[in-house]
Amino acid sequence: MTTIAIIGSGPTGIYTLKGLIGARVPLDITIFEAEAVAGKGMPYHPALNDKAMLSNIASIELPAVRETLVGWLARLSDEELLEMGLDQSQIDERRFYPRVVLGWFFQAQLEMLLRMAEQAGHRVEVRTGHRVTDLKLLADDISLTSRTTDGEKLRQHFDHVVMATGHTWPDNSEIKPGYFISPWPADALGSIGNASVGILGTSLSGIDTVVSLATNHGSFYLDAAGLLQYQAAAGMDAFAMTMMSRKGLLPEADFYCPIPYLPLTICTDEAIDALVESGRRDLLEGAFALFKQELATCDPDYATSIGLSLLTLEDLTGAYFSKRQDSDPFVWAAQNLAEARNNQDNHYTVAWRYAVLRMHEVIARIVPALDSADLERFHKHFKTIFVDNYATVPHESIERLLALRRAGKLNIIALGGDYAIETDGLAVGAALVHAGRRDSFQAFVDATGQHTLDATDIPFPSLVRQ
């Protein structure tokens, strides 16, 4: 039998297993999981996440394993749903669920896949408490070394190895008193008390940090009018949070659109591939022209409003973000949330938003073919709008930020490009040096998300050397 190792039993490992057990020939598969329980994955593990943290993927966007997320939730008992903080009325394919709920879902799906694999004649073993420490490519196979929680060292050979190792988070996020290089694991933030808190990052990781801290120091509730409010706990008068990023913008609320995506007509896979195959040197300009044509065709009013026809690539981000940057971020967030909710209720799709969303993977096809100069231009002037469009957040996340703002517990700073975060000489926390002033925070969290890793960061020394 062909032997295959899967390192990690989170979502990537689970979808890999799903694909493998569809093989017509029997396979011998070993899944290595460092944690004591398989199937939850680091992004959704209850030991790493606060129960209030929401996933950034709606149920409808999550590919089915043995069943869909909504299908799985629908067959659970009221008692099981209550344990997750849910009830039947909250089951909807467009809903964003807490991260820990997705962890339970994936764990249940893994158990179902294991039963399917056995019935199909595959041999699958799940080794929990086994951390893979090294991989080495040999002439005919791959040597894999693992270590158990008891310290036992094991070496085994496989025909194929899939690295589904997921996120890499620091063992200790608080590297100096009150200074955290990551908001995970979430329980590490429990040491932050009645203090001023600086949070670097305004995207979902920053919002997760804000929500976790807010629930540690108070509670959200609905007032008589049904509006979400926040009440700090007694003795938390000094507790306040300041989010900060270069633009000082909050992500927008998730917007309604048809899923699966409707086909594009101009900026298509075929058109981009033809550009790449043409060998033309101005590949990025050619792709940008296709982008402009598609956007103008899908939403001519929006194209006119930002002067799209006259924009160069370097002008695009300025035109795209202009109105938001000229507005108070919380005012914009409230207006955008109201619009998104109305569109959701009426199943109305904003054409330009949907066009940008559908084009992000199409445009990405040019990236491997760009020269270094155009790759830099792509990252600086083009990629930003796709990231912003794709990184919309649950409506509930925006609601919580607005509630904290009304309670006087949240502020946002636009840093621009000239700022510094300093910790030297401070007993706790960090100081922000910006716009000719210095603001000190008793606690500071870098919530900019996991940074890009390169080959030398692979946690298997022999493979790195090779």
Secondary structure as GFF3:
##gff-version 3
##sequence-region A 1 466
A	DSSP	beta_strand	2	7	.	.	.	ID=ss1
A	DSSP	alpha_helix	11	20	.	.	.	ID=ss2
A	DSSP	beta_strand	27	33	.	.	.	ID=ss3
A	DSSP	three_ten_helix	42	44	.	.	.	ID=ss4
A	DSSP	three_ten_helix	59	61	.	.	.	ID=ss5
A	DSSP	alpha_helix	69	74	.	.	.	ID=ss6
A	DSSP	alpha_helix	78	83	.	.	.	ID=ss7
A	DSSP	three_ten_helix	88	90	.	.	.	ID=ss8
A	DSSP	alpha_helix	99	119	.	.	.	ID=ss9
A	DSSP	beta_strand	123	128	.	.	.	ID=ss10
A	DSSP	beta_strand	130	137	.	.	.	ID=ss11
A	DSSP	beta_strand	142	148	.	.	.	ID=ss12
A	DSSP	beta_strand	153	158	.	.	.	ID=ss13
A	DSSP	beta_strand	160	163	.	.	.	ID=ss14
A	DSSP	beta_strand	174	176	.	.	.	ID=ss15
A	DSSP	beta_strand	179	180	.	.	.	ID=ss16
A	DSSP	three_ten_helix	186	191	.	.	.	ID=ss17
A	DSSP	beta_strand	196	200	.	.	.	ID=ss18
A	DSSP	alpha_helix	204	217	.	.	.	ID=ss19
A	DSSP	beta_strand	218	222	.	.	.	ID=ss20
A	DSSP	beta_strand	228	232	.	.	.	ID=ss21
A	DSSP	beta_strand	240	245	.	.	.	ID=ss22
A	DSSP	alpha_helix	269	278	.	.	.	ID=ss23
A	DSSP	alpha_helix	283	298	.	.	.	ID=ss24
A	DSSP	alpha_helix	300	305	.	.	.	ID=ss25
A	DSSP	three_ten_helix	308	310	.	.	.	ID=ss26
A	DSSP	alpha_helix	313	325	.	.	.	ID=ss27
A	DSSP	alpha_helix	329	346	.	.	.	ID=ss28
A	DSSP	alpha_helix	351	363	.	.	.	ID=ss29
A	DSSP	three_ten_helix	364	369	.	.	.	ID=ss30
A	DSSP	alpha_helix	372	377	.	.	.	ID=ss31
A	DSSP	pi_helix	378	382	.	.	.	ID=ss32
A	DSSP	alpha_helix	383	390	.	.	.	ID=ss33
A	DSSP	alpha_helix	395	406	.	.	.	ID=ss34
A	DSSP	beta_strand	410	414	.	.	.	ID=ss35
A	DSSP	beta_strand	419	422	.	.	.	ID=ss36
A	DSSP	beta_strand	430	434	.	.	.	ID=ss37
A	DSSP	beta_strand	437	441	.	.	.	ID=ss38
A	DSSP	beta_strand	443	446	.	.	.	ID=ss39
A	DSSP	three_ten_helix	455	457	.	.	.	ID=ss40
A	DSSP	alpha_helix	461	465	.	.	.	ID=ss41
###
